[in-house]
């Protein structure tokens, strides 16, 4: 995945939903704060790509969001994978991050997330 293309998509997502959609997801980007920095968080969570509980090839995926529950959202340019690595569970949707956040807000993303509050930045 081209990180520059991802950052463009994430800037549009932040413009539409804010940095903390549904007061649950944290959208990563360029930041001096390590918990918000795209590169730092991708390094931190890289080990999940090779865990044996899933058979996914995540080598082309970039982490773009971490939820309050520690759920990880990955994108490869054509599909988003939402992963609850603690429960060894994931869902895959053939959508970009903005559409994924829309679907999550409508409760249409499997059972990975709890019910979400209306969009808005906190």
Buried (B, 14 or more C-beta within 10 A) or exposed (E): BEEEEBBEBBEEBBEEBBBBBBBBBBBBBEBEEEEBBBBBBBEBBEEBBEEEEBEBEBEEBBBBBBBEEEBBBBBBEEBBBBBBBEEEBBBEBEBBBBEBBBBBBEEEBBEBBEEBEEBEEE
